[in-house]
Amino acid sequence: MDDVVVELLPRWVQQRWAAHALCTGHTDLFFPPHAERPQTRARREAKAREICRSCTVIFECRRYARDHLEYGFWGGESEEERIAAGYELTAPIGGRHNRKLG
């Protein structure tokens, strides 16, 4: 008997709410480029936040990001905002600049 291989889409794509997300096609606003400067990040996230404010699935998106320890800007929240709300990230992208050296 032949083995059947099932290839699943990434788990966020499997969420029904994702089909209604206004952020589709705007990945550059929701995930930082390498070595992004803080001022640039603030401007990028402000644009992302505006898209999220009018999105009908903002709460589903936020819950998903919190439950799955996602990186980037999700459901109107940055990584730091999710951490401040009591949710963990394994290695926050944006929070790395906050580490103290010494």
Secondary structure, DSSP 8 states (H G I E B T S, - for coil): ----------TTTTSGGGGG-TTTT-HHHHS--TT--HHHHHHHHHHHHHHHHT-TTHHHHHHHHHHTT--S-BTTB-HHHHHHTT---SS-SGGGGG----
